[in-house]
Amino acid sequence: MIRFVSLLALTLVLGHAMPASAQDAALGEKVFLKCKACHQIGEGARNGVGPNLNGLIGRKSGSVEGYSYSEANKTSGLTWDEETFREYIKNPKVKIPGTKMVFAGIAKDEEIDNLIAYFKTFAADGKKL
């Protein structure tokens, strides 16, 4: 009984010490509604006001075929890894001065985590992974 209580206490302590911010793609799909006015993702996604976001994580900035990027995006030298995207989506005009993206940004880290999880469910061709 003492071992069980000790194990339970240890589990509770460790549970509180661990961050509870796992990425959730389903919640990220809801966050994507903030992006949807300008961007598409998934099979059949096209460029609109903004480029399609298929395969975003791992893609070079300014590289979607057929989209007319600002010079700032084309020459930024950025690759959209998670850290770079987090910085960008919090305040696009600070991360890439001269970007034509007119979006105030997403401030909440949890929303960004979930949005990234959602993006990662799509391959570069828009198919679900």
KEVEXVEX-477188 format. One record per residue: residue number from 1; residue in one letter; x, y, z of N, C-alpha, C in turn. Coordinates in pm, 1 decimal, padded with zeros to 6 digits. Layout:
// residues N
{num:NUM, residu:A, nxx:X, nyy:Y, nzz:Z, caxx:X, cayy:Y, cazz:Z, cxx:X, cyy:Y, czz:Z}
...
// end
This chain:
// residues 129
{num:1, residu:M, nxx:00082.6, nyy:-00118.9, nzz:00000.0, caxx:00000.0, cayy:00000.0, cazz:00000.0, cxx:00087.0, cyy:00125.2, czz:00000.0}
{num:2, residu:I, nxx:00194.2, nyy:00123.5, nzz:00077.5, caxx:00282.7, cayy:00240.4, cazz:00084.3, cxx:00345.5, cyy:00265.2, czz:-00052.8}
{num:3, residu:R, nxx:00384.9, nyy:00158.3, nzz:-00123.5, caxx:00442.3, cayy:00173.9, cazz:-00256.4, cxx:00342.0, cyy:00237.1, czz:-00351.6}
{num:4, residu:F, nxx:00216.2, nyy:00194.0, nzz:-00344.5, caxx:00111.8, cayy:00248.3, cazz:-00430.8, cxx:00094.4, cyy:00397.7, czz:-00404.7}
{num:5, residu:V, nxx:00088.6, nyy:00436.1, nzz:-00276.1, caxx:00071.8, cayy:00577.3, cazz:-00240.6, cxx:00192.0, cyy:00657.1, czz:-00288.0}
{num:6, residu:S, nxx:00311.9, nyy:00602.7, nzz:-00272.6, caxx:00432.8, cayy:00672.2, cazz:-00318.0, cxx:00433.1, cyy:00688.6, czz:-00469.0}
{num:7, residu:L, nxx:00393.4, nyy:00584.9, nzz:-00539.8, caxx:00386.9, cayy:00590.9, cazz:-00685.4, cxx:00282.5, cyy:00692.4, czz:-00730.1}
{num:8, residu:L, nxx:00168.6, nyy:00692.3, nzz:-00663.2, caxx:00063.5, cayy:00788.0, cazz:-00695.2, cxx:00111.8, cyy:00930.9, czz:-00669.6}
{num:9, residu:A, nxx:00177.9, nyy:00954.0, nzz:-00559.2, caxx:00229.9, cayy:01087.0, cazz:-00526.4, cxx:00332.7, cyy:01131.1, czz:-00630.7}
{num:10, residu:L, nxx:00421.5, nyy:01040.8, nzz:-00670.0, caxx:00522.3, cayy:01071.6, cazz:-00770.6, cxx:00456.6, cyy:01106.3, czz:-00904.0}
{num:11, residu:T, nxx:00355.3, nyy:01030.8, nzz:-00940.6, caxx:00283.0, cayy:01056.3, cazz:-01065.7, cxx:00218.8, cyy:01194.0, czz:-01062.8}
{num:12, residu:L, nxx:00157.8, nyy:01229.7, nzz:-00951.3, caxx:00094.1, cayy:01361.2, cazz:-00939.6, cxx:00196.3, cyy:01473.8, czz:-00946.4}
{num:13, residu:V, nxx:00308.6, nyy:01457.2, nzz:-00879.9, caxx:00413.5, cayy:01559.7, cazz:-00881.5, cxx:00467.7, cyy:01576.4, czz:-01022.4}
{num:14, residu:L, nxx:00500.9, nyy:01466.1, nzz:-01088.8, caxx:00554.0, cayy:01473.8, cazz:-01224.7, cxx:00449.4, cyy:01528.2, czz:-01321.8}
{num:15, residu:G, nxx:00326.7, nyy:01493.5, nzz:-01300.6, caxx:00219.8, cayy:01542.3, cazz:-01386.4, cxx:00208.2, cyy:01693.4, czz:-01381.6}
{num:16, residu:H, nxx:00230.1, nyy:01751.7, nzz:-01266.1, caxx:00223.5, cayy:01897.2, cazz:-01253.3, cxx:00349.9, cyy:01964.1, czz:-01302.8}
{num:17, residu:A, nxx:00459.1, nyy:01894.1, nzz:-01303.7, caxx:00585.2, cayy:01952.2, cazz:-01349.5, cxx:00595.1, cyy:01952.9, czz:-01502.0}
{num:18, residu:M, nxx:00518.2, nyy:01867.8, nzz:-01567.9, caxx:00525.4, cayy:01856.6, cazz:-01712.7, cxx:00430.0, cyy:01957.1, czz:-01775.9}
{num:19, residu:P, nxx:00472.2, nyy:02025.5, nzz:-01881.7, caxx:00381.3, cayy:02118.4, cazz:-01947.1, cxx:00265.7, cyy:02044.0, czz:-02012.6}
{num:20, residu:A, nxx:00150.0, nyy:02106.1, nzz:-02014.7, caxx:00030.9, cayy:02042.1, cazz:-02069.8, cxx:-00002.2, cyy:02098.4, czz:-02207.1}
{num:21, residu:S, nxx:00097.4, nyy:02129.6, nzz:-02286.3, caxx:00070.6, cayy:02195.0, cazz:-02414.2, cxx:00105.6, cyy:02104.1, czz:-02531.8}
{num:22, residu:A, nxx:00036.5, nyy:01993.1, nzz:-02540.6, caxx:00055.1, cayy:01906.1, cazz:-02656.3, cxx:-00016.9, cyy:01969.3, czz:-02774.6}
{num:23, residu:Q, nxx:00038.3, nyy:01949.0, nzz:-02891.7, caxx:-00024.4, cayy:02002.7, cazz:-03011.4, cxx:-00150.9, cyy:01924.7, czz:-03043.9}
{num:24, residu:D, nxx:-00253.8, nyy:01995.4, nzz:-03087.4, caxx:-00381.5, cayy:01933.4, cazz:-03119.1, cxx:-00427.1, cyy:01982.2, czz:-03256.6}
{num:25, residu:A, nxx:-00417.5, nyy:01894.4, nzz:-03355.6, caxx:-00450.3, cayy:01931.7, cazz:-03493.1, cxx:-00597.6, cyy:01970.3, czz:-03508.9}
{num:26, residu:A, nxx:-00687.4, nyy:01904.8, nzz:-03434.8, caxx:-00830.2, cayy:01938.0, cazz:-03444.6, cxx:-00855.2, cyy:02081.2, czz:-03397.8}
{num:27, residu:L, nxx:-00789.7, nyy:02119.8, nzz:-03289.0, caxx:-00801.1, cayy:02258.8, cazz:-03243.5, cxx:-00732.2, cyy:02353.0, czz:-03341.4}
{num:28, residu:G, nxx:-00623.4, nyy:02305.9, nzz:-03402.5, caxx:-00552.5, cayy:02386.7, cazz:-03501.6, cxx:-00638.2, cyy:02416.3, czz:-03623.2}
{num:29, residu:E, nxx:-00724.8, nyy:02322.5, nzz:-03659.0, caxx:-00816.1, cayy:02346.1, cazz:-03771.3, cxx:-00909.1, cyy:02463.3, czz:-03739.3}
{num:30, residu:K, nxx:-00948.1, nyy:02474.7, nzz:-03613.3, caxx:-01032.0, cayy:02587.3, cazz:-03571.6, cxx:-00953.2, cyy:02717.9, czz:-03574.1}
{num:31, residu:V, nxx:-00827.7, nyy:02713.6, nzz:-03532.6, caxx:-00742.7, cayy:02833.2, cazz:-03537.7, cxx:-00723.3, cyy:02876.8, czz:-03682.7}
{num:32, residu:F, nxx:-00715.9, nyy:02778.7, nzz:-03773.3, caxx:-00696.1, cayy:02808.7, cazz:-03915.6, cxx:-00807.4, cyy:02896.8, czz:-03972.7}
{num:33, residu:L, nxx:-00921.9, nyy:02900.1, nzz:-03908.3, caxx:-01029.7, cayy:02988.0, cazz:-03954.9, cxx:-00982.9, cyy:03134.0, czz:-03961.2}
{num:34, residu:K, nxx:-00886.2, nyy:03170.7, nzz:-03877.4, caxx:-00829.2, cayy:03305.6, cazz:-03880.2, cxx:-00747.0, cyy:03329.3, czz:-04006.6}
{num:35, residu:C, nxx:-00699.9, nyy:03222.5, nzz:-04067.8, caxx:-00612.5, cayy:03229.2, cazz:-04185.3, cxx:-00689.4, cyy:03210.3, czz:-04316.0}
{num:36, residu:K, nxx:-00804.8, nyy:03148.5, nzz:-04303.8, caxx:-00879.6, cayy:03097.6, cazz:-04418.6, cxx:-00925.5, cyy:03205.2, czz:-04517.1}
{num:37, residu:A, nxx:-00938.1, nyy:03327.8, nzz:-04474.4, caxx:-00979.8, cayy:03433.7, cazz:-04565.9, cxx:-00876.2, cyy:03456.0, czz:-04676.6}
{num:38, residu:C, nxx:-00751.0, nyy:03424.0, nzz:-04646.7, caxx:-00642.9, cayy:03448.6, cazz:-04743.5, cxx:-00571.1, cyy:03322.8, czz:-04790.4}
{num:39, residu:H, nxx:-00576.4, nyy:03215.6, nzz:-04712.3, caxx:-00498.3, cayy:03094.6, cazz:-04741.4, cxx:-00587.1, cyy:02971.1, czz:-04751.3}
{num:40, residu:Q, nxx:-00543.0, nyy:02876.4, nzz:-04833.4, caxx:-00607.7, cayy:02746.2, cazz:-04843.1, cxx:-00505.2, cyy:02638.3, czz:-04808.6}
{num:41, residu:I, nxx:-00557.0, nyy:02522.3, nzz:-04768.0, caxx:-00472.0, cayy:02407.2, cazz:-04739.0, cxx:-00552.9, cyy:02281.7, czz:-04769.8}
{num:42, residu:G, nxx:-00484.9, nyy:02177.0, nzz:-04812.1, caxx:-00551.9, cayy:02051.3, cazz:-04841.9, cxx:-00554.3, cyy:02024.0, czz:-04991.1}
{num:43, residu:E, nxx:-00613.2, nyy:01909.8, nzz:-05027.2, caxx:-00621.2, cayy:01873.5, cazz:-05169.0, cxx:-00700.0, cyy:01980.0, czz:-05244.5}
{num:44, residu:G, nxx:-00647.9, nyy:02021.3, nzz:-05357.0, caxx:-00714.2, cayy:02122.1, cazz:-05438.6, cxx:-00690.2, cyy:02264.5, czz:-05391.7}
{num:45, residu:A, nxx:-00608.5, nyy:02284.1, nzz:-05287.3, caxx:-00581.2, cayy:02419.4, cazz:-05238.4, cxx:-00512.3, cyy:02501.6, czz:-05346.4}
{num:46, residu:R, nxx:-00557.1, nyy:02624.8, nzz:-05356.9, caxx:-00498.3, cayy:02716.6, cazz:-05455.7, cxx:-00443.5, cyy:02838.5, czz:-05385.2}
{num:47, residu:N, nxx:-00364.9, nyy:02912.2, nzz:-05457.8, caxx:-00318.4, cayy:03040.7, cazz:-05408.5, cxx:-00433.9, cyy:03138.7, czz:-05418.2}
{num:48, residu:G, nxx:-00444.8, nyy:03225.3, nzz:-05321.0, caxx:-00548.1, cayy:03328.3, cazz:-05321.6, cxx:-00480.8, cyy:03459.3, czz:-05289.4}
{num:49, residu:V, nxx:-00534.9, nyy:03529.8, nzz:-05192.3, caxx:-00470.4, cayy:03651.6, cazz:-05144.7, cxx:-00332.0, cyy:03615.7, czz:-05091.8}
{num:50, residu:G, nxx:-00322.1, nyy:03497.5, nzz:-05030.5, caxx:-00194.4, cayy:03443.6, cazz:-04983.3, cxx:-00168.2, cyy:03309.6, czz:-05050.2}
{num:51, residu:P, nxx:-00046.1, nyy:03259.0, nzz:-05040.2, caxx:-00014.6, cayy:03129.5, cazz:-05101.7, cxx:-00083.1, cyy:03015.0, czz:-05027.6}
{num:52, residu:N, nxx:-00100.8, nyy:02901.3, nzz:-05097.2, caxx:-00154.0, cayy:02784.3, cazz:-05027.3, cxx:-00050.5, cyy:02741.1, czz:-04923.7}
{num:53, residu:L, nxx:-00097.1, nyy:02674.5, nzz:-04821.2, caxx:-00009.5, cayy:02639.0, cazz:-04708.8, cxx:00024.1, cyy:02490.7, czz:-04701.9}
{num:54, residu:N, nxx:00000.2, nyy:02418.1, nzz:-04808.4, caxx:00038.3, cayy:02276.6, cazz:-04811.5, cxx:00189.4, cyy:02263.5, czz:-04797.4}
{num:55, residu:G, nxx:00231.9, nyy:02174.7, nzz:-04708.1, caxx:00374.8, cayy:02150.9, cazz:-04689.7, cxx:00450.4, cyy:02270.1, czz:-04634.5}
{num:56, residu:L, nxx:00382.1, nyy:02356.2, nzz:-04561.6, caxx:00446.4, cayy:02478.6, cazz:-04511.7, cxx:00569.9, cyy:02449.8, czz:-04426.7}
{num:57, residu:I, nxx:00556.9, nyy:02360.2, nzz:-04329.1, caxx:00670.5, cayy:02333.3, cazz:-04240.5, cxx:00777.1, cyy:02258.9, czz:-04320.7}
{num:58, residu:G, nxx:00892.8, nyy:02323.8, nzz:-04333.4, caxx:01004.1, cayy:02269.1, cazz:-04411.9, cxx:01021.9, cyy:02337.5, czz:-04546.6}
{num:59, residu:R, nxx:00928.7, nyy:02424.1, nzz:-04582.9, caxx:00932.6, cayy:02492.4, cazz:-04712.3, cxx:01009.5, cyy:02624.3, czz:-04701.1}
{num:60, residu:K, nxx:01074.3, nyy:02664.2, nzz:-04808.2, caxx:01144.6, cayy:02793.0, cazz:-04812.5, cxx:01042.9, cyy:02904.7, czz:-04834.9}
{num:61, residu:S, nxx:01064.0, nyy:03016.5, nzz:-04768.4, caxx:00976.3, cayy:03132.3, cazz:-04784.8, cxx:00982.3, cyy:03181.4, czz:-04928.8}
{num:62, residu:G, nxx:00867.5, nyy:03219.7, nzz:-04981.1, caxx:00862.6, cayy:03275.4, cazz:-05116.2, cxx:00876.7, cyy:03173.6, czz:-05225.9}
{num:63, residu:S, nxx:00838.0, nyy:03047.9, nzz:-05201.6, caxx:00867.1, cayy:02943.1, cazz:-05299.9, cxx:00746.1, cyy:02871.9, czz:-05360.4}
{num:64, residu:V, nxx:00624.8, nyy:02913.2, nzz:-05328.5, caxx:00508.1, cayy:02845.0, cazz:-05385.3, cxx:00491.6, cyy:02889.0, czz:-05530.7}
{num:65, residu:E, nxx:00488.7, nyy:02789.9, nzz:-05617.3, caxx:00473.4, cayy:02813.4, cazz:-05760.7, cxx:00345.8, cyy:02891.9, czz:-05789.6}
{num:66, residu:G, nxx:00359.3, nyy:02997.9, nzz:-05868.1, caxx:00243.4, cayy:03073.5, cazz:-05913.6, cxx:00194.2, cyy:03181.6, czz:-05820.2}
{num:67, residu:Y, nxx:00258.2, nyy:03197.1, nzz:-05704.0, caxx:00216.0, cayy:03303.5, cazz:-05613.1, cxx:00310.3, cyy:03422.2, czz:-05627.1}
{num:68, residu:S, nxx:00255.7, nyy:03541.6, nzz:-05628.1, caxx:00334.4, cayy:03664.3, cazz:-05642.8, cxx:00371.9, cyy:03718.4, czz:-05504.4}
{num:69, residu:Y, nxx:00490.2, nyy:03681.3, nzz:-05459.6, caxx:00538.9, cayy:03721.9, cazz:-05327.3, cxx:00598.6, cyy:03862.0, czz:-05329.4}
{num:70, residu:S, nxx:00604.0, nyy:03922.1, nzz:-05211.7, caxx:00678.2, cayy:04046.9, cazz:-05195.7, cxx:00827.2, cyy:04014.5, czz:-05209.9}
{num:71, residu:E, nxx:00903.5, nyy:04111.2, nzz:-05247.0, caxx:01048.8, cayy:04093.6, cazz:-05257.0, cxx:01105.1, cyy:04051.5, czz:-05121.0}
{num:72, residu:A, nxx:01047.4, nyy:04105.6, nzz:-05013.9, caxx:01092.9, cayy:04072.3, cazz:-04878.1, cxx:01079.9, cyy:03923.2, czz:-04850.0}
{num:73, residu:N, nxx:00968.0, nyy:03863.6, nzz:-04888.8, caxx:00951.0, cayy:03720.0, cazz:-04867.3, cxx:01044.0, cyy:03638.4, czz:-04955.7}
{num:74, residu:K, nxx:01055.3, nyy:03678.2, nzz:-05082.3, caxx:01139.0, cayy:03601.9, cazz:-05176.2, cxx:01285.6, cyy:03601.6, czz:-05135.1}
{num:75, residu:T, nxx:01330.8, nyy:03708.7, nzz:-05074.0, caxx:01473.4, cayy:03720.8, cazz:-05041.4, cxx:01503.9, cyy:03703.8, czz:-04892.8}
{num:76, residu:S, nxx:01404.9, nyy:03661.9, nzz:-04813.8, caxx:01425.0, cayy:03651.2, cazz:-04668.3, cxx:01524.1, cyy:03542.3, czz:-04630.3}
{num:77, residu:G, nxx:01536.5, nyy:03438.4, nzz:-04713.9, caxx:01624.9, cayy:03327.4, cazz:-04681.5, cxx:01570.6, cyy:03235.3, czz:-04573.9}
{num:78, residu:L, nxx:01446.1, nyy:03255.0, nzz:-04534.2, caxx:01387.6, cayy:03173.9, cazz:-04427.5, cxx:01336.5, cyy:03039.8, czz:-04479.1}
{num:79, residu:T, nxx:01344.9, nyy:02941.0, nzz:-04393.2, caxx:01278.5, cayy:02813.5, cazz:-04414.1, cxx:01178.4, cyy:02801.5, czz:-04301.1}
{num:80, residu:W, nxx:01056.4, nyy:02764.5, nzz:-04334.0, caxx:00948.9, cayy:02758.9, cazz:-04235.4, cxx:00959.3, cyy:02635.4, czz:-04147.5}
{num:81, residu:D, nxx:01046.5, nyy:02641.7, nzz:-04047.7, caxx:01045.3, cayy:02539.0, cazz:-03944.0, cxx:00951.6, cyy:02590.3, czz:-03833.8}
{num:82, residu:E, nxx:00929.1, nyy:02511.0, nzz:-03732.8, caxx:00833.2, cayy:02550.4, cazz:-03629.4, cxx:00872.2, cyy:02679.8, czz:-03559.8}
{num:83, residu:E, nxx:00998.1, nyy:02693.8, nzz:-03523.4, caxx:01042.4, cayy:02813.6, cazz:-03451.0, cxx:01025.5, cyy:02939.1, czz:-03535.6}
{num:84, residu:T, nxx:01066.1, nyy:02932.0, nzz:-03662.0, caxx:01054.7, cayy:03047.7, cazz:-03751.2, cxx:00909.1, cyy:03085.2, czz:-03772.3}
{num:85, residu:F, nxx:00824.3, nyy:02985.7, nzz:-03793.6, caxx:00682.3, cayy:03014.7, cazz:-03812.1, cxx:00622.5, cyy:03077.8, czz:-03687.1}
{num:86, residu:R, nxx:00659.8, nyy:03028.1, nzz:-03569.3, caxx:00608.3, cayy:03085.1, cazz:-03443.7, cxx:00640.7, cyy:03234.3, czz:-03435.8}
{num:87, residu:E, nxx:00765.3, nyy:03267.8, nzz:-03464.4, caxx:00807.0, cayy:03408.8, cazz:-03459.9, cxx:00729.0, cyy:03490.3, czz:-03562.1}
{num:88, residu:Y, nxx:00714.4, nyy:03437.2, nzz:-03682.0, caxx:00647.8, cayy:03508.4, cazz:-03789.1, cxx:00500.2, cyy:03532.3, czz:-03758.7}
{num:89, residu:I, nxx:00429.5, nyy:03428.3, nzz:-03719.2, caxx:00284.5, cayy:03439.4, cazz:-03704.7, cxx:00245.6, cyy:03526.5, czz:-03585.6}
{num:90, residu:K, nxx:00336.7, nyy:03546.1, nzz:-03491.7, caxx:00308.4, cayy:03638.7, cazz:-03381.0, cxx:00303.8, cyy:03782.5, czz:-03430.6}
{num:91, residu:N, nxx:00388.5, nyy:03816.2, nzz:-03526.8, caxx:00390.2, cayy:03951.1, cazz:-03582.8, cxx:00463.3, cyy:03947.4, czz:-03716.8}
{num:92, residu:P, nxx:00391.4, nyy:03916.6, nzz:-03824.8, caxx:00455.0, cayy:03898.6, cazz:-03955.5, cxx:00542.9, cyy:04014.4, czz:-04001.2}
{num:93, residu:K, nxx:00498.9, nyy:04136.4, nzz:-03979.1, caxx:00574.0, cayy:04251.6, cazz:-04028.9, cxx:00704.1, cyy:04276.2, czz:-03951.9}
{num:94, residu:V, nxx:00714.7, nyy:04223.3, nzz:-03832.5, caxx:00840.1, cayy:04233.8, cazz:-03757.0, cxx:00938.9, cyy:04128.1, czz:-03805.6}
{num:95, residu:K, nxx:00889.7, nyy:04005.9, nzz:-03828.9, caxx:00977.9, cayy:03896.3, cazz:-03872.0, cxx:01027.9, cyy:03917.1, czz:-04014.4}
{num:96, residu:I, nxx:00938.9, nyy:03963.5, nzz:-04103.7, caxx:00978.5, cayy:03991.3, cazz:-04242.4, cxx:00930.8, cyy:04132.6, czz:-04277.3}
{num:97, residu:P, nxx:01011.7, nyy:04232.5, nzz:-04243.3, caxx:00973.9, cayy:04369.3, cazz:-04280.0, cxx:00956.1, cyy:04378.7, czz:-04432.2}
{num:98, residu:G, nxx:00844.5, nyy:04436.0, nzz:-04474.0, caxx:00817.2, cayy:04447.1, cazz:-04616.6, cxx:00726.8, cyy:04338.1, czz:-04670.1}
{num:99, residu:T, nxx:00687.5, nyy:04242.2, nzz:-04583.5, caxx:00593.0, cayy:04140.0, cazz:-04628.6, cxx:00461.7, cyy:04207.2, czz:-04664.7}
{num:100, residu:K, nxx:00390.7, nyy:04149.3, nzz:-04760.1, caxx:00260.2, cayy:04206.3, cazz:-04792.9, cxx:00147.4, cyy:04141.0, czz:-04713.5}
{num:101, residu:M, nxx:00183.1, nyy:04051.1, nzz:-04622.4, caxx:00081.3, cayy:03987.6, cazz:-04539.1, cxx:00029.8, cyy:04090.1, czz:-04438.1}
{num:102, residu:V, nxx:-00098.8, nyy:04119.2, nzz:-04447.2, caxx:-00161.0, cayy:04213.7, cazz:-04354.4, cxx:-00243.7, cyy:04134.2, czz:-04254.8}
{num:103, residu:F, nxx:-00180.0, nyy:04095.2, nzz:-04148.8, caxx:-00243.2, cayy:04013.7, cazz:-04045.6, cxx:-00180.8, cyy:04054.6, czz:-03913.5}
{num:104, residu:A, nxx:-00263.7, nyy:04081.1, nzz:-03815.0, caxx:-00213.4, cayy:04128.9, cazz:-03685.5, cxx:-00130.0, cyy:04024.3, czz:-03612.6}
{num:105, residu:G, nxx:-00153.3, nyy:03897.0, nzz:-03642.1, caxx:-00077.0, cayy:03790.8, cazz:-03577.7, cxx:-00161.7, cyy:03711.8, czz:-03479.3}
{num:106, residu:I, nxx:-00102.2, nyy:03604.0, nzz:-03431.7, caxx:-00165.0, cayy:03518.3, cazz:-03330.2, cxx:-00074.3, cyy:03522.2, czz:-03208.2}
{num:107, residu:A, nxx:-00126.9, nyy:03569.7, nzz:-03097.7, caxx:-00045.3, cayy:03590.7, cazz:-02978.1, cxx:-00031.0, cyy:03467.1, czz:-02890.0}
{num:108, residu:K, nxx:-00132.5, nyy:03382.0, nzz:-02886.9, caxx:-00132.3, cayy:03270.0, cazz:-02791.7, cxx:-00048.7, cyy:03153.3, czz:-02843.3}
{num:109, residu:D, nxx:00051.5, nyy:03114.2, nzz:-02763.6, caxx:00139.7, cayy:03003.4, cazz:-02800.0, cxx:00062.3, cyy:02874.0, czz:-02823.6}
{num:110, residu:E, nxx:-00039.1, nyy:02848.2, nzz:-02742.9, caxx:-00116.7, cayy:02725.4, cazz:-02757.5, cxx:-00187.4, cyy:02722.4, czz:-02893.7}
{num:111, residu:E, nxx:-00241.4, nyy:02835.0, nzz:-02936.1, caxx:-00306.6, cayy:02840.5, cazz:-03067.0, cxx:-00205.5, cyy:02815.6, czz:-03178.8}
{num:112, residu:I, nxx:-00086.6, nyy:02871.8, nzz:-03164.7, caxx:00018.3, cayy:02851.1, cazz:-03265.5, cxx:00060.3, cyy:02704.8, czz:-03268.5}
{num:113, residu:D, nxx:00077.7, nyy:02643.8, nzz:-03150.9, caxx:00112.3, cayy:02501.1, cazz:-03144.4, cxx:00008.7, cyy:02417.5, czz:-03219.2}
{num:114, residu:N, nxx:-00117.1, nyy:02447.0, nzz:-03195.4, caxx:-00224.6, cayy:02370.5, cazz:-03258.0, cxx:-00230.9, cyy:02396.0, czz:-03408.1}
{num:115, residu:L, nxx:-00206.9, nyy:02518.8, nzz:-03449.6, caxx:-00205.7, cayy:02551.4, cazz:-03591.3, cxx:-00093.7, cyy:02475.3, czz:-03662.9}
{num:116, residu:I, nxx:00023.3, nyy:02470.0, nzz:-03602.1, caxx:00135.0, cayy:02394.9, cazz:-03659.5, cxx:00099.0, cyy:02246.5, czz:-03669.6}
{num:117, residu:A, nxx:00036.6, nyy:02192.4, nzz:-03566.1, caxx:-00005.4, cayy:02051.9, cazz:-03570.3, cxx:-00100.5, cyy:02028.6, czz:-03686.9}
{num:118, residu:Y, nxx:-00189.8, nyy:02121.5, nzz:-03710.9, caxx:-00283.5, cayy:02110.2, cazz:-03823.0, cxx:-00208.9, cyy:02114.2, czz:-03956.1}
{num:119, residu:F, nxx:-00118.2, nyy:02208.6, nzz:-03971.5, caxx:-00038.4, cayy:02217.4, cazz:-04095.1, cxx:00035.1, cyy:02086.8, czz:-04122.5}
{num:120, residu:K, nxx:00086.5, nyy:02025.6, nzz:-04017.0, caxx:00166.6, cayy:01904.2, cazz:-04031.7, cxx:00084.0, cyy:01781.5, czz:-04070.2}
{num:121, residu:T, nxx:-00048.0, nyy:01796.5, nzz:-04076.7, caxx:-00131.2, cayy:01684.2, cazz:-04120.4, cxx:-00145.5, cyy:01680.5, czz:-04271.8}
{num:122, residu:F, nxx:-00084.9, nyy:01777.3, nzz:-04341.9, caxx:-00093.2, cayy:01784.0, cazz:-04487.7, cxx:00044.8, cyy:01771.6, czz:-04551.2}
{num:123, residu:A, nxx:00053.0, nyy:01691.5, nzz:-04656.1, caxx:00176.6, cayy:01680.5, cazz:-04734.7, cxx:00183.2, cyy:01800.4, czz:-04829.3}
{num:124, residu:A, nxx:00295.7, nyy:01815.0, nzz:-04897.2, caxx:00313.9, cayy:01925.6, cazz:-04991.1, cxx:00211.8, cyy:01922.6, czz:-05104.5}
{num:125, residu:D, nxx:00159.1, nyy:01803.9, nzz:-05136.8, caxx:00057.6, cayy:01793.3, cazz:-05243.3, cxx:-00083.8, cyy:01812.5, czz:-05188.8}
{num:126, residu:G, nxx:-00095.8, nyy:01839.6, nzz:-05061.0, caxx:-00226.4, cayy:01865.3, cazz:-05000.3, cxx:-00296.0, cyy:01742.3, czz:-04946.5}
{num:127, residu:K, nxx:-00239.1, nyy:01625.4, nzz:-04967.8, caxx:-00301.4, cayy:01503.2, cazz:-04916.5, cxx:-00279.0, cyy:01492.6, czz:-04766.5}
{num:128, residu:K, nxx:-00377.6, nyy:01436.0, nzz:-04699.4, caxx:-00367.0, cayy:01413.5, cazz:-04554.0, cxx:-00262.4, cyy:01308.5, czz:-04526.3}
{num:129, residu:L, nxx:-00182.7, nyy:01332.0, nzz:-04425.8, caxx:-00079.8, cayy:01234.8, cazz:-04385.0, cxx:-00136.3, cyy:01136.0, czz:-04286.2}
// end
